[in-house]
Structures are given as C-alpha cells and as structure tokens.
C-alpha cells in the first residue's frame, strides 16, 4: 500500500510539471550531467518531466540524486523485480488518469514522437523502476515514517540526498547552469 501511495505521489507531481517549449535554450542532446560516467541529456530529463528552462538545474539535481540512490541501492544488494514493476503498472491504466495527467502525457508523447499509449507505457515503466529502487532504499536506510515523525523523516531524507552529492562529488558533474 505504501508503494502505491508513493507512486501516486510521483504521478501527481508529474501532472504539475510544465511541458517543454519549442523556444528552449537547451537542445535534447545537450549533456546536463554525468553520473559515474553515464551522460544524462536534456532529453533524458524531459522524457519524464516537462521542464521549463529555468527549472532545469533543479530537475537535473533531483535526477542525479535518483541515479545515486539507484547506484547505492544496487550496491546494497537491492534488486527490483520485474514482476513487482509489472504488478504496479497494472494498477494504473491510462483511462484511469485524471484529465490534467492525460494532457501532460499527450504533450510528452508529441514531444517524443510517440503515440500516447507508447509514451504512457514508457513513462510508467521508467517511473515505476525508479520509484521501486527509491522505496526499497529509503525503507532499508531509514525505515518507514510514522505520523508523528514525518517532518523529521523528510528532513533526514533530504539531508541524506544532499549528502549523496557530496559523497560522490568526484563521480558527478552537473553541467547545467
């Protein structure tokens, strides 16, 4: 149930992001970060999030932190099971999405030159995998928050995410300005 809640929270967040604009100062192929040798491009960021130019640095930082959590999770032996991902994906049909989410998915599909269904499948798989790694990592590192300690839990988690950037300083380059 907690996984479903976190996934819904992620989907709600995505619904409030803004679609990419044609007059962007960034090209899709622009490398905005490098994490442990892996290049992250504007397209990588915008394929999941519709990001305005002025928000790019913030989204790149979050994306890099996610990549570091996934790296740490795999180092801890955390494995994301394909069956878990598939069962999570089955819970969220395109038809069940609110109108504002559907509009976002339509804009993203158009941006990526995909059908709506292709994009939605891509989006669900990518976000589900990332969310599952994040969920397992957070639970293993911090446990589960209670109603009484949500604020402290969130602060500790945010501090930890920032500390990952420090820990992997030599393995991470954020290139976006």
N, C-alpha and C positions, 0 to 999 in steps of 0.2 A: 504494500500500500504506500509506503514511504517513497519507493521508486516512482510510482505513478504520480504522486504529488510533485516530486522534484521535476519529473518530465513535463508535467502540465505547467509548472512554473517557468521552465525553459521555453516552452511553446508560447506562453503568454508574453514573455519578454520579447521574443522574436516578432510577435504581432505588432509591437510598438516601435520597431525599428523602421527606418525610412528607406524606401527603395533608392537604388543608385541613380545618379543623374547623368545625362549624356555629356554635360559640360564639366566633368570631373577633372581635377588636376592630376589624377592617377590613372595610369594605364593598367589593364588587367595583368599584364606580365611583370609589372614592377615588383621587385622583391622588397618586402616591407620588414622582414625579419629573417633571421637564421637561427634555428634551434638545433643544437647538436649536429650541425652540418646539413640539416634539412631546410631548404629555402621555403619561405611562406610568401605567397604572392597576394596582390590585391584581390585577384580572382578567388583565391582560397578563402579570404575573409568575406568577400561579398557573395560568394556562393551560398553561404549560410546566413549572413546578416546583411540587410540592406543598410549600408553605412554611408552617411554624408562625409565629405572630405574632412570637415572639422572634427568629426568623431573618430577618424581612422586610428589615430595614435592610441586612444583609449581601448578600442576594439582589438587592435594588434596586441596590446599588453595582455588583455584577457585571453586572447587566443594562445599567446606564448605560454601563459601560466597554465592553461589547459594542457598544452603539449608537455609541459614539465611534469604536471600531475600524472599524465598517462605514462610518461617515462618512469617516474618514481613508482607508480603502481605496478608496472611490469617488472621492475627491479625487485619489488616486494613479493613477487610471485602471483600477483593478481591477474587472473585470466577472465576475459569477458567471453562468455559462452554464446555462440551463435543462436542457440535455442532460446536463451533469455532475451536476446535482442529481437528475435522474430516474434516471440510472445508479446513483448512490449509494443512492437509495431502494429500487431493485430488489434490492439486496443484503440488505435487512433485512425479511423477511416477518414479519408478526405471529405466525405459527405458530412461527417460529424463536426467539422471545423466551423467556427463562427465566421461570419462574413468578412470581418477585418483580417483574419488569418488567411482566408481564401484569396483575398485581394493581394496580400503580401506574396503568397505562393505563386499567384498568376504573374505578378511583376517579376519575381525571381526566375520563373520558368521562361518568360520572354527574354530577360537579360541573358540567360544561359542558353538560349535557343533550344529549349526542351519543351516537351508537352507538359501540361500541368501535372499529369499523373507521373511522368518520369521524374520531374523535379520533386514532387512530394515524396516519392519513394526514396530518392537520393537524400533529401533533407531528413526524413525520418531515420534512415539508417545511420547517417553521419552523426546526427544529434543523439541518437539512442546509444551508440557506441561510446561517444564522449561522456554522456551522462552516466552510463553504467560504470565506466572507469572512475569517474569523479565520485559517484556514490560509494563504491566499494573502498576507494582510497580514503575518503573522508570518514567513513564508518570505522575503518581499521585504525586510522590515525587518531580520531577524535571521539569516536563513539557516536551515539545518537543524542541530539539535543532534547532537553525536556522543555516544557512550557516555561519553567522557572529560569532557565539559563540560555534562552535563545539569543539574547543580546550579547552575552559574554561569549557564547559559542561562535556567533557570527564575527565578532571582533577577533577572536583567536584564529578563526579560519582565514579572515582577510589578512591578518598579520603573517600567517604561515604562507599564504600565496605570495605576498611581497617578499618574504624571506627566500622563497624558491628562486626568485630573480637574482638575489644576492648570491645564493649558494652556487648557482650555475652561471655566474657572471661571465666566466671565460668561455662558456658554451652557447651563449645567447648574444645576439646582436639585434637590437631593434633599430631599424634603419629609417622608419617613417619619421617625418618632422612635424 
